[in-house]
Amino acid sequence: MTQTDSDDATQATAPAWPGWLIATATCIRFYSRLPVPALPGETAHTLPDFRLVPRALPVAALVIALPATLIALLAGLAGVNALLTAALTVTALVVTTGAFHEDGLADSADGLFGGHTPERRLEIMKDSRVGTFGALALGLSLLLRVSALAAILQGTGAWAAAAAVLVAAPWSRVEGLRILATTPPTRRDGASASVGQPDRSVLPVAYGLSGALALLLVAAGALPLAGVLIGLALSALMTLWLSRTAIRLIGGQTGDILGAAQQLGEIAIYLGLAIVIGWGGR
């Protein structure tokens, strides 16, 4: 085969951008339990081609987070106890996604820290049972998210808590996308490998949309700039740590690692906001 033939073959297999509507619907369907009907030009029950589709992930994440955002806002404005409002908000996030990311966090914690060889770690991660490390990770994730959101509610009120959910939802999922795009899959037959590795051009678009939303909420006065910046920086550091740990311990990423990245990113953003708000840095 000549170089020209090779180039033509590559172009023939290059993915086509399906449009924002289809791409957003695809991401909502993949990342949540929300009912999304099949749209013209796409199939509802097949694995998505993630080479280009995830550039719409921030938009889909906002839709996925909408029930939790409304709960945080309405319950907070109604004067419901801050801790209870935060617990209801996190419950809505879990229910909307079907604990999709929480499952990845638990499996990652069990596998990465419960095995002594890469093979054994991957075997543990495939096991549907939850072990000690997984249970601790889930418990700490719920505790940290609820506590941080409650602190935000007590510090600045319902609008800030709702805005925090809106900032964390897209950014934390794009953190998982970054690992998917930059780290090779450990299993060639795993879920992360099946959906395809996103093109690097997807990341600036996804991060740009997520960051623009965060700055818009800061400009509207809903969140402190320092809290957002610290939260996003902590999120980036957690993603870097998780990616390097996964490469060192299992040789790459899996779907569970991507779910764990989302959870760590969400926690980091809430904590950054809670810390600054607690210091009176608004």
Secondary structure in CASP SS format (residue, H / E / C, confidence):
PFRMAT SS
TARGET T0000
AUTHOR 0000-0000-0000
METHOD secondary structure of the structure
MODEL  1
M C 1.00
T C 1.00
Q H 1.00
T H 1.00
D H 1.00
S H 1.00
D H 1.00
D H 1.00
A H 1.00
T H 1.00
Q H 1.00
A H 1.00
T H 1.00
A C 1.00
P C 1.00
A C 1.00
W C 1.00
P C 1.00
G C 1.00
W H 1.00
L H 1.00
I H 1.00
A H 1.00
T H 1.00
A H 1.00
T H 1.00
C H 1.00
I H 1.00
R H 1.00
F H 1.00
Y H 1.00
S C 1.00
R C 1.00
L C 1.00
P C 1.00
V C 1.00
P C 1.00
A C 1.00
L C 1.00
P C 1.00
G C 1.00
E C 1.00
T C 1.00
A C 1.00
H C 1.00
T C 1.00
L C 1.00
P C 1.00
D C 1.00
F C 1.00
R C 1.00
L C 1.00
V H 1.00
P H 1.00
R H 1.00
A H 1.00
L H 1.00
P H 1.00
V H 1.00
A H 1.00
A H 1.00
L H 1.00
V H 1.00
I H 1.00
A H 1.00
L H 1.00
P H 1.00
A H 1.00
T H 1.00
L H 1.00
I H 1.00
A H 1.00
L H 1.00
L H 1.00
A H 1.00
G H 1.00
L H 1.00
A C 1.00
G C 1.00
V C 1.00
N C 1.00
A H 1.00
L H 1.00
L H 1.00
T H 1.00
A H 1.00
A H 1.00
L H 1.00
T H 1.00
V H 1.00
T H 1.00
A H 1.00
L H 1.00
V H 1.00
V H 1.00
T H 1.00
T H 1.00
G C 1.00
A C 1.00
F H 1.00
H H 1.00
E H 1.00
D H 1.00
G H 1.00
L H 1.00
A H 1.00
D H 1.00
S H 1.00
A H 1.00
D H 1.00
G H 1.00
L H 1.00
F H 1.00
G H 1.00
G C 1.00
H C 1.00
T C 1.00
P H 1.00
E H 1.00
R H 1.00
R H 1.00
L H 1.00
E H 1.00
I H 1.00
M H 1.00
K H 1.00
D C 1.00
S C 1.00
R C 1.00
V C 1.00
G C 1.00
T H 1.00
F H 1.00
G H 1.00
A H 1.00
L H 1.00
A H 1.00
L H 1.00
G H 1.00
L H 1.00
S H 1.00
L H 1.00
L H 1.00
L H 1.00
R H 1.00
V H 1.00
S H 1.00
A H 1.00
L H 1.00
A H 1.00
A H 1.00
I H 1.00
L H 1.00
Q H 1.00
G H 1.00
T H 1.00
G C 1.00
A H 1.00
W H 1.00
A H 1.00
A H 1.00
A H 1.00
A H 1.00
A H 1.00
V H 1.00
L H 1.00
V H 1.00
A H 1.00
A H 1.00
P H 1.00
W H 1.00
S H 1.00
R H 1.00
V H 1.00
E H 1.00
G H 1.00
L H 1.00
R H 1.00
I H 1.00
L H 1.00
A H 1.00
T H 1.00
T C 1.00
P C 1.00
P E 1.00
T C 1.00
R C 1.00
R C 1.00
D C 1.00
G C 1.00
A H 1.00
S H 1.00
A H 1.00
S H 1.00
V C 1.00
G C 1.00
Q C 1.00
P C 1.00
D C 1.00
R C 1.00
S C 1.00
V H 1.00
L H 1.00
P H 1.00
V H 1.00
A H 1.00
Y H 1.00
G H 1.00
L H 1.00
S H 1.00
G H 1.00
A H 1.00
L H 1.00
A H 1.00
L H 1.00
L H 1.00
L H 1.00
V H 1.00
A H 1.00
A C 1.00
G C 1.00
A C 1.00
L C 1.00
P C 1.00
L H 1.00
A H 1.00
G H 1.00
V H 1.00
L H 1.00
I H 1.00
G H 1.00
L H 1.00
A H 1.00
L H 1.00
S H 1.00
A H 1.00
L H 1.00
M H 1.00
T H 1.00
L H 1.00
W H 1.00
L H 1.00
S H 1.00
R H 1.00
T H 1.00
A H 1.00
I H 1.00
R H 1.00
L H 1.00
I H 1.00
G C 1.00
G C 1.00
Q E 1.00
T C 1.00
G H 1.00
D H 1.00
I H 1.00
L H 1.00
G H 1.00
A H 1.00
A H 1.00
Q H 1.00
Q H 1.00
L H 1.00
G H 1.00
E H 1.00
I H 1.00
A H 1.00
I H 1.00
Y H 1.00
L H 1.00
G H 1.00
L H 1.00
A H 1.00
I H 1.00
V H 1.00
I H 1.00
G H 1.00
W C 1.00
G C 1.00
G C 1.00
R C 1.00
END
